[in-house]
Amino acid sequence: MFNLKLGKKVALTALLAFSAASVQAGVLDTFDYDVSLSVNTQGGTVSETYTSVTSTVPAGDVTYTLTNLTDTNDFDGVTVNAAINNGNLYYSESAQVDSNLRLHYFDADALSPLDLSSDSAFYFDVISADLGLTLDLVVSDIFGDSATASYNLNHAVDANTAPTPERLTLSFSSFIGNVDFSSVFSIDAIINSPMNSDLVIAEVGTVPEPTTLAIFGLGLIGFAASRKRKA
């Protein structure tokens, strides 16, 4: 009898885990396509833009803008590189240069705005960041309103020692501004890292509301209880 009860508990736990997985995070970008940007300048401010309209971007379309902000070496050319391939975003700065990379997500062919009302946060999976990074997010809705939030990763992430990517999350409640998350028009992520740094990002997405998971769990518990009463 004890083993039977234990078996039911194990089965219910597995069912709850499966339910949680079914409402897992929504992926905005898996970086499963090829993009290559490079800025080479001598003491100036230069930017380069690339737009991907492939179906591999779950959020629709994405525009990448790589901008050199500061070059402290007026004589030698310095280079900033951003590349996307094999499911990763790679970002690298030469010495004496500061830059940023803007990811602008939108869907030019969408018949309705993006509804994020059942989510609670954005996430960025960082595989490595030798000097940390600063992440600014701007969410705009179809009504012309926007809200912003920032994340400062002030420590290094080492892919050689960390078994899994470090997930950075920005809660919707941390955004400043009046934006309608049920009618999102675009999402801008501005990545800035210290001079002479390298980083790799694996995935970008949204995290579901904890209440969504709780409702699924309570529903399954109620289902299990009703089956027990009938038995």
C-alpha positions in Angstrom: 0.0 0.0 0.0 2.8 2.4 0.9 4.5 1.7 -2.5 1.2 2.4 -4.3 0.9 5.8 -2.6 4.5 6.6 -3.3 4.0 5.6 -7.0 1.0 8.0 -7.2 3.0 10.8 -5.7 5.9 10.2 -8.2 3.4 10.1 -11.1 1.8 13.4 -10.0 5.2 15.1 -9.6 6.1 14.0 -13.1 2.7 15.3 -14.4 3.2 18.6 -12.7 6.7 18.9 -14.2 5.3 18.1 -17.7 2.6 20.8 -17.2 5.2 23.4 -16.2 7.2 22.5 -19.3 4.1 23.0 -21.5 3.9 26.6 -20.4 7.6 27.2 -20.5 9.3 30.4 -21.4 8.5 32.0 -24.8 11.5 32.3 -27.1 12.1 35.5 -28.9 15.4 34.7 -30.5 17.4 31.5 -30.8 20.1 33.0 -33.1 19.9 30.1 -35.5 20.9 32.1 -38.5 23.9 33.9 -39.9 24.7 37.6 -39.3 28.1 39.4 -39.5 28.7 43.0 -38.5 32.0 44.8 -38.2 32.9 48.4 -37.5 36.4 49.7 -38.2 37.1 53.3 -37.3 39.9 55.7 -36.3 38.7 57.9 -33.5 35.2 58.4 -34.9 31.6 57.1 -34.3 30.4 54.7 -36.9 27.5 52.3 -37.0 26.4 49.4 -39.2 22.9 47.9 -39.5 21.6 44.5 -40.6 17.9 43.4 -40.7 16.9 39.8 -40.7 13.5 38.9 -41.9 13.9 35.1 -41.8 11.3 32.9 -40.2 14.0 31.6 -37.8 13.4 34.6 -35.5 10.4 33.6 -33.4 9.5 37.3 -32.6 9.2 38.1 -36.4 11.9 40.5 -37.7 15.0 41.8 -36.0 17.4 44.7 -36.9 20.9 44.7 -35.5 22.8 48.0 -35.2 26.4 47.9 -34.1 27.7 51.4 -33.1 31.2 52.4 -32.1 30.7 55.0 -29.3 34.2 55.8 -28.2 37.7 55.3 -29.7 40.5 56.5 -27.6 43.1 55.7 -30.2 43.1 58.4 -32.9 45.8 56.8 -35.0 45.3 53.0 -35.3 42.1 51.5 -36.6 40.0 49.6 -34.1 37.4 47.0 -34.7 34.1 45.9 -33.2 32.5 42.7 -34.3 29.1 41.1 -33.8 28.3 37.7 -35.4 25.4 35.3 -35.1 25.8 31.6 -36.0 25.3 28.1 -34.6 22.7 29.4 -32.2 24.8 32.1 -30.5 25.4 35.8 -30.6 29.1 36.7 -30.4 30.2 40.3 -29.5 33.8 41.4 -29.4 35.6 44.8 -28.9 39.2 45.7 -29.6 41.3 47.5 -27.0 40.5 51.3 -26.5 37.0 51.1 -28.0 33.5 51.2 -26.4 30.5 50.3 -28.5 27.0 49.0 -28.2 24.8 46.5 -30.1 21.0 47.2 -30.5 18.6 44.4 -31.2 15.3 45.7 -32.4 12.5 43.1 -32.5 9.3 43.7 -34.4 7.0 42.0 -36.9 6.3 43.9 -40.1 3.7 41.3 -41.2 1.9 40.8 -37.9 -1.9 41.1 -38.1 -2.1 41.8 -34.3 0.4 43.1 -31.7 2.5 40.8 -29.5 0.6 39.8 -26.4 3.0 39.3 -23.4 0.3 39.7 -20.7 0.7 36.1 -19.5 4.5 36.6 -19.0 6.3 38.2 -16.2 9.9 38.9 -17.3 12.4 38.9 -20.2 15.5 36.7 -20.0 18.9 36.6 -21.7 21.0 33.5 -21.4 24.7 34.5 -21.2 27.2 31.8 -22.0 30.3 34.1 -21.3 31.1 37.7 -20.6 34.7 38.3 -19.6 34.0 41.8 -18.2 30.3 41.8 -17.5 27.8 43.8 -19.5 25.0 46.4 -19.3 21.6 45.6 -20.8 18.9 48.2 -21.5 15.4 47.1 -22.6 12.8 49.4 -24.3 9.3 48.0 -24.9 6.9 50.0 -27.1 3.2 49.3 -27.6 0.9 50.0 -30.5 -0.4 53.1 -28.8 3.0 54.9 -28.9 3.8 54.4 -25.2 7.0 52.8 -24.0 8.8 51.6 -20.9 12.4 50.9 -20.0 14.4 48.7 -17.7 18.1 48.0 -17.2 20.3 45.2 -15.9 24.0 45.5 -14.9 26.0 42.3 -14.9 29.0 43.4 -12.8 30.9 40.1 -12.8 32.4 37.8 -15.3 30.7 34.7 -16.7 33.2 32.0 -17.8 32.0 29.3 -20.2 34.8 27.0 -19.1 33.7 26.9 -15.5 30.0 27.5 -15.7 28.1 24.3 -16.8 25.0 26.2 -18.0 24.4 29.8 -19.3 23.7 32.4 -16.7 20.2 33.7 -17.1 19.6 37.4 -16.7 16.0 38.3 -16.1 14.3 41.7 -16.2 10.9 41.6 -14.5 8.0 43.5 -16.2 7.4 45.2 -12.8 10.9 46.8 -13.0 10.0 48.7 -16.1 9.6 52.5 -15.8 6.9 53.9 -18.1 3.3 53.1 -19.0 3.3 50.4 -21.6 0.6 47.8 -22.5 2.3 44.4 -22.4 -0.7 42.9 -24.1 -0.2 45.1 -27.2 3.5 45.2 -27.8 4.7 46.7 -31.1 8.5 46.4 -30.6 11.3 45.3 -28.2 14.7 47.0 -28.2 17.6 45.4 -26.4 20.8 47.5 -26.1 23.9 45.6 -25.1 26.9 47.5 -23.9 30.1 46.0 -22.4 33.3 47.5 -21.1 36.1 48.4 -23.4 38.1 45.4 -24.8 35.5 42.8 -23.8 34.0 39.7 -25.3 30.6 38.0 -24.7 28.4 35.3 -26.0 24.6 35.1 -25.6 22.6 31.9 -26.4 18.9 32.9 -26.3 16.4 35.7 -25.6 12.8 35.2 -24.4 10.1 35.7 -21.9 9.3 34.0 -18.6 5.6 33.0 -17.9 3.7 34.4 -14.9 4.2 32.2 -11.8 0.4 32.3 -11.4 0.1 30.5 -14.7 2.2 27.6 -13.5 0.3 27.6 -10.2 -3.1 27.3 -12.0 -1.8 24.4 -14.0 -0.5 22.7 -10.9 -3.7 23.3 -8.9 -5.7 21.9 -11.8 -3.7 18.7 -11.9 -4.0 18.3 -8.1 -7.7 18.7 -8.3 -7.9 16.2 -11.1 -5.9 13.7 -9.0 -8.2 14.3 -6.0 -11.3 13.7 -8.1 -9.9 10.5 -9.5 -9.1 9.3 -5.9 -12.7 10.0 -4.7 -14.2 8.1 -7.6 -11.9 5.2 -6.8 
